[in-house]
């Protein structure tokens, strides 16, 4: 039976619980070993070996990158002196030799070395695109070469499966999407070429990489493609000149990412990349929106029409509804009814509320509404995001979301002091704000400790949970 992946902290918790169950007579030593053996890397030795492999691969990958740069520099020094067909022969000989070397190393069992050589070959492939175009005076317009580079590397990334190759695919596609959508494509939408631009294929190519990440349960690779998809989504309103400043659309995208994260089971941690980018977008946008001066400056100045905001909001609401009911239906099949599935994960209601909030703020701004209301709503949302993150950390027994929630609450408090109390509160205002922050942090620490005690107490009494 193939091993199941498990994080280091969960494996340590499972080992401790198995030891406690063995002491209570619920399992014997052999059963405990068999249970722990079901999980990939179930021993400290295996985890240490896996970390050493990752470190070695990272160092070798960096070495391969430097070797590639050295070869690029050496060839470029004499490139103009070579005949055109000599250049072509050199390019294809180097590419063929590199990929043949990677295949030979893998066949002989040197997987890490093979991955590094293959990554080096993909770097050479990217350089070859522009070298061939330069040799025969072909026009690789703008950043089109990056699209060809990403498409050419994607098959190698799917077959070899190394993180550097997936990172190269994600980086080239994200750079191409960002430069194309935010540049020529946005200004040339009425031309027929805008409908055949490769930027439209970026979501499909990204979906292929994400499917690979889900199949192999690779959170690191999934994070790369989630970042690429996020870049494309942020620029989507610019494709059709729908919105020249899609600030509130960015908040809707971040809220959708939070909802997608909540639709994942926390067991494998595959929802974490969505949550990370969602928190960065939502938390980052709420920070300026929570100040009255920023909202007053943006009122009527963004150039966003009510029609554009309504379309963006409708798209976000439809996507959110589809995601929510698919997840609720999945949970309902386990519990027996759709109603219980809807109530099974209360954490999904916060992203839904954030979608409504950003949609409402966008429409309010487009209609020229009073910025004070937007300021108040953004401040409430900042406090809500901080509380939601602490709840997520306690629910999943993970310290990072909890710490992020506490840190964001502290950031909100300091920002509000600078924004509100610094002008007239002075030192007494600072003392009051810091006192409130300190009390809130102490309360959060106490709640966290009690939740941890309750969690471990329940787990010890009920090993099946």
C-alpha positions in Angstrom: 0.0 0.0 0.0 1.5 3.4 -0.9 2.2 5.7 1.9 0.1 8.8 2.6 1.7 12.2 2.9 1.6 13.8 6.4 3.2 17.0 7.7 5.9 16.8 10.3 3.8 18.3 13.1 0.9 16.0 12.5 3.2 13.0 12.3 4.7 14.0 15.7 1.2 14.3 17.1 0.2 10.9 15.7 3.3 9.3 17.2 2.5 10.8 20.6 -1.1 9.7 20.4 -0.1 6.1 19.4 2.2 6.0 22.3 -0.6 7.1 24.7 -3.0 4.5 23.1 -0.4 1.8 23.5 0.0 2.7 27.2 -3.8 2.5 27.6 -3.9 -0.9 26.0 -5.9 0.2 23.0 -3.2 -0.9 20.5 -0.1 -3.0 20.8 3.4 -2.1 19.6 3.0 -3.8 16.2 -0.3 -2.1 15.5 1.1 1.3 16.3 4.0 0.7 13.9 1.7 -0.4 11.2 -0.5 2.6 11.6 2.4 5.0 11.6 3.8 3.1 8.6 0.7 4.0 6.6 1.9 7.5 6.3 4.7 8.4 4.0 7.7 9.6 6.0 6.3 8.1 9.1 9.7 8.0 10.8 12.0 10.7 11.8 14.8 9.2 9.7 12.6 9.3 6.5 11.7 13.0 7.2 15.4 13.8 7.7 16.4 12.1 4.5 13.6 13.9 2.6 14.8 17.2 3.9 18.4 16.4 3.0 17.2 15.5 -0.5 15.4 18.8 -0.9 18.4 20.7 0.3 20.7 18.8 -2.0 18.4 19.4 -4.9 18.2 23.1 -4.2 22.0 23.5 -4.0 22.4 21.4 -7.2 19.7 23.4 -8.9 21.5 26.7 -8.0 24.7 25.2 -9.3 23.1 24.2 -12.5 21.7 27.8 -12.9 25.1 29.2 -12.5 26.6 26.8 -14.9 24.0 27.8 -17.4 24.7 31.5 -16.9 28.4 30.8 -17.4 27.7 29.0 -20.7 25.4 31.8 -21.8 28.1 34.3 -21.1 30.8 32.4 -22.9 28.7 31.7 -26.0 27.4 35.3 -26.1 31.0 36.6 -26.2 31.7 35.0 -29.6 28.1 34.6 -30.9 28.2 37.4 -33.4 31.3 35.9 -35.1 29.6 32.5 -35.8 27.9 31.7 -39.1 24.1 31.4 -38.9 24.0 27.7 -39.6 26.9 27.1 -37.1 24.8 28.9 -34.5 21.8 26.6 -35.3 24.0 23.5 -35.1 25.4 24.6 -31.8 22.0 25.3 -30.3 20.5 21.9 -31.2 23.7 20.0 -30.3 23.7 21.6 -26.9 20.0 21.0 -26.4 20.2 17.4 -27.6 23.3 16.6 -25.5 21.7 18.2 -22.4 18.5 16.2 -22.6 20.3 13.0 -23.5 22.5 13.5 -20.5 19.4 14.0 -18.2 17.8 10.8 -19.6 21.0 8.8 -19.2 21.4 9.9 -15.6 17.9 9.1 -14.7 18.2 5.6 -16.4 21.2 4.9 -14.2 19.4 6.0 -11.0 20.9 9.5 -10.5 17.5 11.2 -10.2 18.6 14.4 -8.6 21.4 14.9 -11.1 19.0 14.1 -13.9 16.6 16.7 -12.6 19.3 19.4 -12.5 20.6 18.6 -16.0 17.0 18.7 -17.3 16.4 22.1 -15.7 19.6 23.3 -17.3 18.3 22.0 -20.7 15.1 23.9 -20.2 17.1 27.1 -19.5 19.0 26.5 -22.8 15.7 26.0 -24.6 14.5 29.4 -23.4 17.7 31.0 -24.6 17.4 29.2 -27.9 14.0 30.8 -28.7 15.6 34.3 -28.8 18.9 33.1 -30.3 17.1 31.5 -33.3 14.9 34.5 -33.7 17.9 36.8 -33.7 19.8 34.6 -36.1 17.1 34.6 -38.8 15.7 38.0 -38.0 12.4 36.6 -36.8 10.2 38.9 -34.8 9.3 37.5 -31.3 7.0 40.3 -30.5 7.2 41.7 -26.9 7.1 38.8 -24.5 5.7 36.2 -26.8 8.9 34.2 -26.3 8.0 33.6 -22.7 4.8 31.9 -23.7 6.7 29.5 -26.0 9.2 29.0 -23.2 6.5 28.0 -20.7 4.7 25.8 -23.1 7.9 24.0 -24.1 8.9 23.4 -20.5 5.5 22.2 -19.2 5.8 18.6 -20.6 9.1 18.2 -18.9 7.7 19.5 -15.7 4.8 17.1 -15.8 7.1 14.1 -16.7 10.0 14.9 -14.4 8.0 16.4 -11.7 10.8 18.5 -10.1 9.9 21.8 -8.3 12.4 24.0 -10.3 10.8 22.9 -13.6 7.3 23.7 -12.3 8.6 27.0 -11.0 10.1 27.9 -14.4 6.7 27.1 -16.1 4.8 29.2 -13.6 7.3 32.1 -13.7 7.3 32.3 -17.5 3.5 32.1 -17.8 2.9 34.5 -15.0 5.3 37.0 -16.5 3.8 36.6 -19.9 0.2 37.0 -18.6 1.1 40.0 -16.5 3.0 41.9 -19.2 0.4 41.0 -21.9 -2.8 41.6 -20.0 -1.6 44.8 -18.3 0.1 46.0 -21.5 -0.6 45.5 -25.2 -3.6 43.3 -24.9 -5.5 45.8 -22.8 -4.9 48.6 -25.3 -5.5 46.5 -28.4 -8.7 44.7 -27.5 -10.6 45.9 -30.5 -8.1 44.3 -32.9 -8.7 40.8 -34.1 -5.3 39.8 -32.7 -6.5 40.2 -29.1 -8.8 37.3 -29.6 -6.0 34.9 -30.6 -3.4 36.1 -28.1 -1.8 33.2 -26.2 -2.8 35.0 -22.9 -6.2 33.3 -23.2 -4.5 29.9 -22.9 -2.7 30.7 -19.6 -5.7 29.5 -17.5 -5.8 26.1 -19.3 -2.0 25.6 -19.1 -2.2 26.6 -15.4 -5.0 24.1 -14.8 -2.8 21.3 -16.2 -0.1 22.1 -13.7 -2.6 22.3 -10.9 -4.0 18.9 -11.8 -0.5 17.5 -11.6 -0.1 19.1 -8.1 -3.4 17.7 -6.9 -2.6 14.2 -8.2 0.8 14.2 -6.4 -0.6 16.2 -3.4 2.3 18.7 -3.8 1.4 21.9 -1.9 4.6 23.6 -3.1 3.9 23.1 -6.8 0.2 24.0 -6.3 1.3 27.3 -4.8 3.2 28.2 -7.9 0.3 27.7 -10.2 -2.1 29.4 -7.8 0.1 32.4 -8.0 0.1 32.3 -11.8 -3.7 31.9 -11.9 -4.0 34.8 -9.5 -2.0 37.1 -11.7 -4.2 36.3 -14.7 -7.4 36.8 -12.7 -6.2 40.2 -11.4 -5.7 41.4 -14.9 -8.9 39.8 -16.4 -10.9 43.1 -16.2 -8.2 44.8 -18.2 -8.5 42.4 -21.1 -11.8 43.9 -22.3 -11.1 47.4 -20.9 -13.8 46.6 -18.4 -12.1 48.3 -15.5 -9.0 50.5 -15.7 -8.4 50.2 -11.9 -9.7 46.8 -10.7 -9.0 47.5 -7.0 -12.3 46.0 -5.7 -12.0 43.1 -8.2 -8.7 42.3 -6.6 -10.6 42.1 -3.3 -13.2 39.8 -4.9 -10.4 37.5 -6.2 -8.8 37.3 -2.8 -12.1 36.5 -1.2 -12.7 33.8 -3.8 -9.3 32.3 -3.0 -10.2 32.2 0.7 -13.4 30.4 -0.2 -11.5 27.9 -2.3 -9.2 27.3 0.6 -12.2 26.6 2.9 -13.6 24.1 0.3 -10.5 21.9 0.8 -10.1 19.3 3.5 -7.4 20.5 6.0 -5.9 16.9 6.1 -3.6 17.4 3.2 -3.0 21.1 3.5 -3.8 21.8 -0.2 -6.0 24.7 0.7 -3.1 26.6 2.3 -1.7 28.2 -1.0 -5.2 29.6 -1.8 -5.5 31.0 1.7 -2.1 32.5 1.7 -2.6 34.5 -1.5 -6.2 35.3 -0.5 -5.1 36.8 2.8 -2.3 38.8 1.1 -4.8 40.3 -1.3 -7.7 40.9 1.1 -5.5 42.0 4.0 -3.4 44.2 1.8 -6.3 46.0 0.2 -8.2 46.5 3.4 -5.3 48.4 4.9 -5.6 51.5 2.6 -9.4 51.1 2.4 -9.6 51.4 6.2 -8.3 55.0 6.1 -10.7 57.8 5.4 -8.1 59.9 3.5 -7.5 57.1 1.0 -11.2 56.5 0.4 -11.9 60.2 0.0 -9.1 60.4 -2.5 -10.5 57.5 -4.5 -14.1 58.6 -4.4 -15.0 59.1 -8.0 -11.4 59.1 -9.2 -10.9 55.4 -10.0 -12.8 55.6 -13.3 -14.7 52.5 -12.5 -18.3 52.5 -13.7 -21.2 51.0 -12.0 -21.7 48.6 -14.9 -18.1 47.3 -14.7 -18.4 46.8 -10.9 -21.8 45.1 -11.3 -20.3 42.7 -13.9 -17.3 41.9 -11.7 -19.5 41.4 -8.7 -21.9 39.2 -10.6 -19.0 37.0 -11.8 -17.6 36.7 -8.3 -21.0 35.9 -6.8 -21.7 33.2 -9.4 -18.3 31.6 -8.9 -18.7 31.7 -5.2 -22.2 30.1 -5.3 -20.9 27.3 -7.5 -18.0 26.6 -5.2 -20.1 26.8 -2.1 -22.8 24.4 -3.2 -20.3 21.9 -4.7 -18.5 21.8 -1.4 -21.8 21.7 0.6 -23.0 18.9 -1.7 -19.8 16.9 -1.1 -20.1 17.4 2.7 -23.9 16.6 2.5 -23.2 13.2 0.9 -21.1 12.3 3.9 -23.5 13.5 6.5 -26.7 12.6 4.7 -28.4 15.9 3.7 -27.5 19.1 1.9 -28.7 21.2 4.8 -26.1 19.6 7.1 -23.5 20.0 4.4 -24.2 23.8 4.2 -23.7 24.1 8.0 -20.8 21.6 8.1 -18.1 24.3 7.5 -19.0 27.7 9.1 -15.6 29.0 8.0 -16.9 29.4 4.5 -19.3 32.1 5.5 -16.6 34.6 6.1 -15.2 34.6 2.5 -18.8 34.9 1.3 -19.3 37.9 3.5 -16.0 39.4 2.1 -17.3 38.9 -1.4 -20.4 40.8 -0.5 -18.4 43.5 1.2 -16.1 44.2 -1.7 -19.0 44.1 -4.2 -20.9 46.6 -2.0 -17.8 48.9 -1.6 -17.2 48.8 -5.3 -20.7 49.8 -6.2 -20.8 52.4 -3.5 -17.5 54.0 -4.8 -18.8 53.9 -8.4 -22.0 55.6 -7.4 -19.9 58.4 -5.6 -21.1 57.4 -2.1 -19.8 58.9 1.1 -16.3 57.5 1.8 -17.0 57.3 5.6 -19.2 54.3 5.1 -16.5 52.5 3.1 -13.9 53.3 5.8 -16.1 51.9 8.6 -16.9 48.7 6.6 -13.2 48.2 5.8 -12.2 48.5 9.5 -14.9 46.0 10.5 -13.6 43.7 7.8 -10.0 44.0 9.0 -11.0 43.0 12.6 -13.1 40.2 11.1 -10.1 38.9 9.1 -7.9 38.9 12.1 -10.5 37.0 14.2 -11.2 34.5 11.3 -7.5 33.7 11.0 -7.2 33.0 14.7 -10.2 30.7 14.4 -8.7 28.9 11.4 -5.5 28.4 13.4 -7.3 27.0 16.4 -9.6 24.8 14.2 -6.7 23.3 12.2 -4.3 23.2 15.2 -1.8 25.3 13.3 0.2 28.2 14.7 0.8 30.2 11.6 -2.7 31.2 10.8 -3.3 32.0 14.5 -0.1 34.1 14.6 -1.0 35.9 11.3 -4.4 36.8 12.8 -2.8 38.2 16.0 -0.2 40.1 13.9 -2.9 41.5 11.6 -5.0 42.6 14.6 -1.9 44.4 16.0 -1.3 46.0 12.6 -4.9 47.2 12.4 -4.6 48.7 16.0 -1.4 50.5 15.2 -2.8 51.8 11.9 -5.9 53.1 13.7 -3.8 54.9 16.3 -1.8 56.6 13.5 -5.0 57.4 11.6 -7.2 58.5 14.5 -5.5 59.2 17.8 -2.1 60.6 16.8 -3.6 64.0 15.9 -5.5 64.6 19.1 -5.0 61.6 21.4 -1.2 62.1 22.0 0.4 60.0 24.7 -2.9 59.1 26.5 -4.4 57.9 23.2 -1.3 55.8 22.6 -1.5 54.3 26.1 -5.2 53.5 25.6 -4.6 51.9 22.3 -1.6 49.8 23.5 -3.5 48.7 26.6 -6.4 47.5 24.4 -4.0 45.7 22.1 -2.1 44.1 25.0 -5.4 42.9 26.6 -6.6 41.5 23.3 -3.3 39.6 22.7 -3.3 38.2 26.2 -6.9 37.0 25.7 -5.9 35.5 22.4 -3.0 33.6 24.0 -5.3 32.2 26.8 -7.9 31.1 24.2 -5.3 29.4 22.1 -3.9 27.5 25.1 -7.4 26.4 26.2 -8.3 25.3 22.7 -5.0 23.3 22.4 -5.7 21.6 25.8 -9.3 20.8 24.8 -8.1 19.5 21.4 -5.5 17.2 22.9 -7.8 16.1 25.7 -10.5 15.1 23.3 -8.0 13.3 21.1 -6.7 11.3 24.0 -10.1 10.3 25.1 -11.4 9.5 21.6 -8.6 8.0 19.5 -10.9 7.7 16.4 -11.3 11.5 16.0 
